[in-house]
Amino acid sequence: MRSYIFILLFLGTAAPGAGLAATQERTSFIKVQIDQHKIFLGQAFPVTMELYVQRLLPSDLPVPQLTTPGFRFTRKRPQFFQTIRMENSTRYIVFVFKTGAVATKVGKHNIVFETDVTVRDSDDFFGKRKQIHVASEPIAMEVLPLPAEGRPSNFSGAVGANLQFKVKTSLAAVKTGDPLNLSIEISGRASLDQASVPGPDEWEGFKLYPATSNTKYLDTSHLHAFKSFERIIVPLRPDVTEV
């Protein structure tokens, strides 16, 4: 079930019995949609942020930020689209940001999304402007530690779903002392930007050179990624026949 959590910002303090009038005076607020509230450490999950404003130019557009320690966005500047919606008989410009986040700290957290918004008192470009702060209500999240059972000793930090792992070499046969290019590819629904090169730092019978890496994203939210590692290895003995 999808959860919508938002906070309303009012221009003034509402008097008793003035609930409807106060509702009509709100100038900006944020709605946040998160479908997963229990995740594993390092797991990426989708986030939809909707910024409602009455009067705002695209040049003034702020991006809501995830300010809670222990979480980070998968993309610093998420893509968005703009639409018009009615809320309590008030017309709003709505900026919808679809992105993702990653949990970096185990435990129970209340995460918050917030930003500063510059609003105008009229539709005139040169109208009086005022900066206000809007924030979502805390959203409860539980981050679980990764299971220890079955974890490989050389676990490299790739956490996700539908992960695929491929390894190939540039040549099938080389002489002792000749360099060989080893390619390692990981892809799937995961945040792979911080995944380290798989495998040990030293291989018996080989000389290893430092690996280089490249990360590509397969969607605009950076939830599906492809990461490749390239490293030069040199066999040191003729009896070494496999990697």
C-alpha positions as CSV (number, residue, x, y, z in Angstrom):
1,M,0.0,0.0,0.0
2,R,1.4,3.4,-1.0
3,S,1.9,6.0,1.8
4,Y,1.6,9.7,1.3
5,I,3.0,11.9,4.0
6,F,3.1,15.6,3.8
7,I,3.3,18.8,5.9
8,L,1.3,22.0,5.2
9,L,2.9,25.4,5.6
10,F,0.6,28.3,6.6
11,L,1.3,32.0,6.3
12,G,-0.1,32.8,9.7
13,T,-1.6,31.2,12.9
14,A,-5.1,30.1,12.4
15,A,-7.7,31.2,14.9
16,P,-10.1,28.7,16.4
17,G,-12.8,27.8,13.9
18,A,-10.8,29.2,11.0
19,G,-9.6,25.8,9.7
20,L,-11.0,26.2,6.2
21,A,-9.6,29.7,5.8
22,A,-6.1,28.6,7.0
23,T,-6.2,25.6,4.5
24,Q,-6.9,28.0,1.7
25,E,-3.9,30.2,2.7
26,R,-1.1,27.5,2.4
27,T,1.5,28.5,-0.1
28,S,3.7,25.4,-0.4
29,F,4.0,21.8,0.8
30,I,5.7,18.5,0.0
31,K,4.2,15.1,-0.5
32,V,6.5,12.1,-0.4
33,Q,5.7,8.5,-1.6
34,I,7.8,5.6,-0.4
35,D,6.6,2.0,-0.9
36,Q,9.2,0.2,1.1
37,H,9.7,1.0,4.8
38,K,11.9,-2.0,5.7
39,I,15.0,-2.4,3.7
40,F,18.6,-3.8,3.9
41,L,21.7,-1.8,4.4
42,G,23.0,-0.6,1.0
43,Q,19.6,-1.3,-0.7
44,A,18.3,1.3,-3.2
45,F,14.6,2.1,-3.1
46,P,12.4,4.4,-5.2
47,V,11.2,7.8,-3.9
48,T,8.7,10.2,-5.4
49,M,8.7,13.8,-4.1
50,E,5.9,16.2,-5.1
51,L,6.6,19.9,-4.4
52,Y,3.3,22.0,-4.4
53,V,3.6,25.7,-4.9
54,Q,1.1,28.4,-5.8
55,R,3.5,30.8,-7.6
56,L,7.0,29.8,-8.6
57,L,9.1,30.2,-11.7
58,P,11.1,27.2,-13.0
59,S,14.2,29.3,-12.6
60,D,13.5,29.4,-8.8
61,L,12.8,25.6,-8.6
62,P,14.4,24.1,-5.5
63,V,14.9,20.3,-5.1
64,P,13.7,18.7,-1.9
65,Q,16.7,17.2,-0.1
66,L,16.9,14.1,2.1
67,T,18.5,15.6,5.2
68,T,18.5,12.5,7.5
69,P,21.9,11.0,8.3
70,G,22.2,7.4,7.2
71,F,20.5,7.9,3.8
72,R,21.6,9.4,0.5
73,F,20.0,10.0,-2.9
74,T,21.0,7.8,-5.9
75,R,21.0,10.9,-8.0
76,K,21.9,14.4,-6.6
77,R,19.8,16.3,-9.2
78,P,16.8,14.1,-10.0
79,Q,14.7,14.7,-13.1
80,F,11.2,16.1,-12.8
81,F,8.1,17.0,-14.6
82,Q,5.6,19.8,-14.0
83,T,1.8,19.6,-13.8
84,I,-1.2,21.5,-12.4
85,R,-3.4,20.1,-9.6
86,M,-6.2,21.3,-7.4
87,E,-5.9,20.8,-3.7
88,N,-8.8,22.0,-1.4
89,S,-10.1,24.2,-4.2
90,T,-6.7,25.9,-4.6
91,R,-4.7,25.7,-7.8
92,Y,-1.1,24.5,-7.4
93,I,1.9,24.1,-9.7
94,V,3.3,20.6,-8.8
95,F,6.9,19.6,-9.5
96,V,7.2,15.8,-9.4
97,F,10.7,14.4,-8.7
98,K,11.2,10.6,-9.3
99,T,14.5,9.4,-7.8
100,G,15.9,6.8,-5.4
101,A,17.6,6.6,-2.1
102,V,20.1,4.3,-0.4
103,A,20.4,3.3,3.2
104,T,23.9,3.7,4.7
105,K,23.2,3.1,8.4
106,V,21.5,0.2,10.2
107,G,18.6,0.9,12.6
108,K,15.2,2.6,12.8
109,H,15.1,6.1,11.4
110,N,12.6,8.9,10.8
111,I,13.6,10.4,7.4
112,V,12.7,13.9,6.4
113,F,12.7,15.7,3.1
114,E,12.9,19.5,3.1
115,T,13.8,22.6,1.1
116,D,13.6,26.4,0.9
117,V,11.0,27.8,-1.5
118,T,10.9,31.3,-2.8
119,V,7.2,32.3,-3.3
120,R,5.7,35.4,-5.0
121,D,2.7,37.4,-3.8
122,S,1.3,37.7,-7.4
123,D,1.7,36.2,-10.9
124,D,3.8,39.2,-11.8
125,F,7.5,38.2,-12.4
126,F,8.6,41.3,-10.4
127,G,6.1,40.6,-7.5
128,K,7.3,40.6,-4.0
129,R,9.2,37.5,-3.0
130,K,9.6,35.6,0.3
131,Q,11.6,32.6,1.2
132,I,9.9,29.9,3.3
133,H,11.0,26.5,4.6
134,V,9.0,23.4,3.9
135,A,9.6,19.9,5.2
136,S,7.8,16.6,5.2
137,E,6.7,14.9,8.4
138,P,9.1,12.1,9.5
139,I,8.7,8.9,7.6
140,A,9.5,5.7,9.6
141,M,12.1,3.5,8.0
142,E,13.9,0.4,9.3
143,V,17.3,-0.6,7.9
144,L,18.3,-4.2,8.5
145,P,21.9,-5.4,8.6
146,L,23.0,-7.7,5.7
147,P,22.7,-11.4,6.6
148,A,26.0,-13.0,7.6
149,E,24.9,-16.5,6.6
150,G,26.0,-17.4,3.1
151,R,27.9,-14.1,2.6
152,P,31.0,-14.6,0.5
153,S,34.3,-13.8,2.1
154,N,35.2,-11.4,-0.7
155,F,31.8,-9.6,-0.7
156,S,32.2,-6.4,-2.6
157,G,29.2,-4.4,-1.4
158,A,26.7,-4.9,-4.3
159,V,23.2,-5.1,-2.8
160,G,20.2,-5.4,-5.0
161,A,17.8,-7.5,-7.1
162,N,18.3,-9.5,-10.3
163,L,22.0,-9.0,-10.1
164,Q,24.1,-10.4,-13.0
165,F,27.8,-11.1,-12.8
166,K,30.0,-11.7,-15.9
167,V,33.8,-12.2,-16.2
168,K,35.8,-12.5,-19.3
169,T,39.4,-12.2,-20.5
170,S,40.9,-10.6,-23.6
171,L,42.7,-13.8,-24.6
172,A,42.2,-17.5,-24.1
173,A,46.0,-18.3,-24.1
174,V,49.0,-16.2,-23.2
175,K,52.7,-16.8,-22.4
176,T,54.1,-16.6,-18.9
177,G,54.8,-12.9,-18.2
178,D,52.4,-11.6,-20.9
179,P,49.7,-9.2,-19.7
180,L,46.0,-10.2,-19.8
181,N,43.0,-7.9,-19.6
182,L,40.4,-9.1,-17.1
183,S,36.9,-7.6,-17.4
184,I,34.3,-8.0,-14.7
185,E,30.7,-6.7,-15.1
186,I,27.9,-6.4,-12.6
187,S,24.4,-5.2,-13.5
188,G,20.9,-5.2,-11.9
189,R,18.6,-3.1,-9.7
190,A,21.2,-1.8,-7.3
191,S,23.3,1.2,-6.3
192,L,26.7,0.1,-7.6
193,D,28.6,3.4,-7.5
194,Q,30.4,2.3,-4.3
195,A,30.8,-1.4,-5.1
196,S,34.5,-2.3,-5.0
197,V,36.2,-4.7,-7.5
198,P,35.3,-8.3,-6.8
199,G,38.0,-10.7,-5.8
200,P,41.0,-10.7,-3.5
201,D,43.8,-8.2,-3.7
202,E,46.4,-10.9,-4.4
203,W,46.1,-14.0,-6.5
204,E,48.6,-16.8,-6.3
205,G,50.5,-17.1,-9.5
206,F,49.5,-13.7,-10.8
207,K,50.7,-10.2,-10.7
208,L,47.8,-7.8,-10.4
209,Y,47.6,-4.2,-11.4
210,P,45.1,-1.7,-9.9
211,A,41.6,-2.0,-11.4
212,T,39.7,0.8,-13.1
213,S,35.9,1.0,-13.0
214,N,33.0,2.7,-14.9
215,T,29.4,3.0,-13.8
216,K,26.4,3.5,-16.1
217,Y,22.8,3.9,-15.1
218,L,19.9,2.3,-17.1
219,D,17.1,4.5,-15.8
220,T,16.6,8.2,-14.9
221,S,16.2,7.4,-11.2
222,H,19.6,5.6,-11.0
223,L,18.0,2.6,-9.5
224,H,19.3,0.2,-12.2
225,A,23.0,0.2,-12.8
226,F,25.8,-1.4,-14.8
227,K,29.3,-1.3,-13.4
228,S,32.4,-2.7,-15.2
229,F,35.9,-3.3,-13.8
230,E,39.0,-3.6,-15.9
231,R,42.3,-4.9,-14.6
232,I,45.6,-6.1,-16.0
233,I,46.8,-9.5,-14.7
234,V,50.1,-11.2,-15.6
235,P,50.5,-15.0,-15.1
236,L,53.9,-15.7,-13.4
237,R,54.1,-19.5,-13.8
238,P,53.4,-21.9,-16.7
239,D,51.3,-24.1,-14.5
240,V,48.7,-21.4,-14.0
241,T,45.8,-22.5,-16.2
242,E,42.7,-20.7,-14.9
243,V,41.5,-17.5,-13.2
